[in-house]
């Protein structure tokens, strides 16, 4: 018997021996006089068995089998799952290992804690910041950013570029590249357009890849320089997407918190799936965001979707690229970073300023009077010591044989 049952027996004996009253016994036990009378009657008829709880030594109906408990502990300490935090571990085993078992997260947490197993995720005490309310419509604003991390556990950091909707917390796109780059942001935005459409606005930090320089210095103005729009903001302007600038990491807290979650979960997912390259990761990320959104997005019921379709007559590939302006030389050639490209048309007059479009997906094309023309490499005078962003892009395109693949 437990202490409570022993105390009840003590007062029943005193009542039967007329050593106390019903009222005193009730006050001592914290019961009503009616309850004490019923307990006394049962004790007289059945003895101490009437006091002992009926479930003593009886296995609870919803008790988790011992073998399931052992399986949970075995899985968490295995090489496959030992790096997963408790919440992520529960999500994974519910989908794969214990899909047929009715087991809740709180039960898994209790099993692991009682076994002395600690979660891998550390929760740091954060400074308090004023939290802005979520916007009222899905697609009104997405927060974008990139984060470097050792995603494959090999000691080398790669960058994932991501976008998250402010109203719902839903990931709109993810894309990995070696470094934070225009290519990474363009591909992430292309996935966003494919999945949902065009958002009304984008909230980003002040990285020069994303936002143009505020203003020129006095020296630059005196030198006759003009403020240039960066490639990303130019593309968003063409698509009628407003750019909003954040002035602190806390201002774009939703995507900062997203990185914390992904840095905890994705390396474990990549390890389980055997993913070790950027190409494999980008393919998996398209599948992963569907699972993430199902698990973490806020209730979208009643939230209006204001994502927009792509503008009529605009092709994404001709917008999400680098755009330069060059003069068409005699012989129908243009000059880019010590390389000469021949424009494959006779329709453009020599001396005309043409728009040059550059990306891995379209190669190098020239736009004139709403028409696009292919090009081919005519002469290469570049040096190995040149490391400009445009030089690297074009050299990489040529080394990957994009000329043959895209026909430029």
ChimeraX attribute file (.defattr): number of C-alpha atoms within 10 A of each C-alpha:
attribute: neighborCount
match mode: 1-to-1
recipient: residues
	/A:1	13
	/A:2	8
	/A:3	8
	/A:4	11
	/A:5	14
	/A:6	14
	/A:7	13
	/A:8	20
	/A:9	21
	/A:10	11
	/A:11	22
	/A:12	27
	/A:13	15
	/A:14	14
	/A:15	18
	/A:16	14
	/A:17	9
	/A:18	10
	/A:19	10
	/A:20	14
	/A:21	13
	/A:22	20
	/A:23	13
	/A:24	13
	/A:25	21
	/A:26	17
	/A:27	12
	/A:28	12
	/A:29	14
	/A:30	11
	/A:31	12
	/A:32	13
	/A:33	17
	/A:34	12
	/A:35	13
	/A:36	22
	/A:37	16
	/A:38	10
	/A:39	17
	/A:40	22
	/A:41	15
	/A:42	16
	/A:43	19
	/A:44	13
	/A:45	11
	/A:46	10
	/A:47	14
	/A:48	16
	/A:49	12
	/A:50	17
	/A:51	19
	/A:52	16
	/A:53	11
	/A:54	9
	/A:55	8
	/A:56	9
	/A:57	7
	/A:58	7
	/A:59	9
	/A:60	9
	/A:61	6
	/A:62	8
	/A:63	7
	/A:64	15
	/A:65	9
	/A:66	9
	/A:67	8
	/A:68	13
	/A:69	15
	/A:70	13
	/A:71	13
	/A:72	20
	/A:73	16
	/A:74	13
	/A:75	15
	/A:76	21
	/A:77	14
	/A:78	10
	/A:79	11
	/A:80	14
	/A:81	20
	/A:82	17
	/A:83	20
	/A:84	23
	/A:85	18
	/A:86	23
	/A:87	15
	/A:88	20
	/A:89	22
	/A:90	22
	/A:91	13
	/A:92	16
	/A:93	16
	/A:94	17
	/A:95	10
	/A:96	9
	/A:97	13
	/A:98	15
	/A:99	11
	/A:100	9
	/A:101	11
	/A:102	9
	/A:103	15
	/A:104	10
	/A:105	14
	/A:106	11
	/A:107	13
	/A:108	18
	/A:109	19
	/A:110	12
	/A:111	17
	/A:112	19
	/A:113	14
	/A:114	10
	/A:115	12
	/A:116	8
	/A:117	16
	/A:118	13
	/A:119	17
	/A:120	12
	/A:121	16
	/A:122	9
	/A:123	6
	/A:124	6
	/A:125	6
	/A:126	6
	/A:127	5
	/A:128	7
	/A:129	9
	/A:130	7
	/A:131	11
	/A:132	10
	/A:133	8
	/A:134	14
	/A:135	14
	/A:136	15
	/A:137	18
	/A:138	23
	/A:139	25
	/A:140	20
	/A:141	27
	/A:142	28
	/A:143	25
	/A:144	26
	/A:145	21
	/A:146	25
	/A:147	18
	/A:148	18
	/A:149	17
	/A:150	13
	/A:151	28
	/A:152	21
	/A:153	13
	/A:154	8
	/A:155	9
	/A:156	11
	/A:157	16
	/A:158	19
	/A:159	21
	/A:160	28
	/A:161	26
	/A:162	27
	/A:163	29
	/A:164	25
	/A:165	26
	/A:166	25
	/A:167	23
	/A:168	22
	/A:169	22
	/A:170	23
	/A:171	23
	/A:172	28
	/A:173	25
	/A:174	27
	/A:175	26
	/A:176	29
	/A:177	22
	/A:178	13
	/A:179	16
	/A:180	19
	/A:181	17
	/A:182	21
	/A:183	22
	/A:184	21
	/A:185	27
	/A:186	21
	/A:187	19
	/A:188	22
	/A:189	26
	/A:190	20
	/A:191	19
	/A:192	21
	/A:193	19
	/A:194	15
	/A:195	12
	/A:196	17
	/A:197	18
	/A:198	26
	/A:199	25
	/A:200	18
	/A:201	18
	/A:202	22
	/A:203	22
	/A:204	24
	/A:205	20
	/A:206	16
	/A:207	12
	/A:208	15
	/A:209	17
	/A:210	24
	/A:211	19
	/A:212	17
	/A:213	14
	/A:214	11
	/A:215	11
	/A:216	13
	/A:217	11
	/A:218	9
	/A:219	9
	/A:220	12
	/A:221	12
	/A:222	9
	/A:223	9
	/A:224	8
	/A:225	11
	/A:226	10
	/A:227	13
	/A:228	12
	/A:229	15
	/A:230	17
	/A:231	22
	/A:232	23
	/A:233	18
	/A:234	20
	/A:235	20
	/A:236	19
	/A:237	13
	/A:238	13
	/A:239	18
	/A:240	15
	/A:241	17
	/A:242	15
	/A:243	18
	/A:244	15
	/A:245	16
	/A:246	14
	/A:247	11
	/A:248	11
	/A:249	12
	/A:250	16
	/A:251	19
	/A:252	22
	/A:253	16
	/A:254	20
	/A:255	26
	/A:256	17
	/A:257	11
	/A:258	17
	/A:259	20
	/A:260	12
	/A:261	14
	/A:262	16
	/A:263	15
	/A:264	19
	/A:265	19
	/A:266	19
	/A:267	20
	/A:268	23
	/A:269	21
	/A:270	19
	/A:271	17
	/A:272	12
	/A:273	13
	/A:274	12
	/A:275	18
	/A:276	15
	/A:277	12
	/A:278	18
	/A:279	12
	/A:280	14
	/A:281	23
	/A:282	17
	/A:283	13
	/A:284	16
	/A:285	18
	/A:286	16
	/A:287	10
	/A:288	15
	/A:289	16
	/A:290	13
	/A:291	11
	/A:292	14
	/A:293	15
	/A:294	10
	/A:295	11
	/A:296	12
	/A:297	15
	/A:298	12
	/A:299	10
	/A:300	14
	/A:301	7
	/A:302	8
	/A:303	13
	/A:304	13
	/A:305	15
	/A:306	16
	/A:307	18
	/A:308	14
	/A:309	12
	/A:310	15
	/A:311	12
	/A:312	6
	/A:313	6
	/A:314	11
	/A:315	10
	/A:316	17
	/A:317	15
	/A:318	18
	/A:319	19
	/A:320	26
	/A:321	23
	/A:322	19
	/A:323	21
	/A:324	13
	/A:325	14
	/A:326	17
	/A:327	16
	/A:328	21
	/A:329	16
	/A:330	10
	/A:331	10
	/A:332	20
	/A:333	21
	/A:334	23
	/A:335	16
	/A:336	17
	/A:337	16
	/A:338	12
	/A:339	16
	/A:340	18
	/A:341	20
	/A:342	19
	/A:343	24
	/A:344	16
	/A:345	13
	/A:346	9
	/A:347	10
	/A:348	17
	/A:349	12
	/A:350	14
	/A:351	12
	/A:352	13
	/A:353	16
	/A:354	17
	/A:355	18
	/A:356	22
	/A:357	21
	/A:358	22
	/A:359	19
	/A:360	18
	/A:361	14
	/A:362	18
	/A:363	22
	/A:364	27
	/A:365	23
	/A:366	25
	/A:367	18
	/A:368	14
	/A:369	8
	/A:370	6
	/A:371	8
	/A:372	15
	/A:373	16
	/A:374	18
	/A:375	23
	/A:376	18
	/A:377	16
	/A:378	13
	/A:379	13
	/A:380	13
	/A:381	9
	/A:382	14
	/A:383	10
	/A:384	6
	/A:385	6
	/A:386	12
	/A:387	11
	/A:388	9
	/A:389	11
	/A:390	14
	/A:391	17
	/A:392	13
	/A:393	16
	/A:394	20
	/A:395	16
	/A:396	13
	/A:397	18
	/A:398	15
	/A:399	10
	/A:400	12
	/A:401	12
	/A:402	19
	/A:403	18
	/A:404	11
	/A:405	11
	/A:406	13
	/A:407	14
	/A:408	20
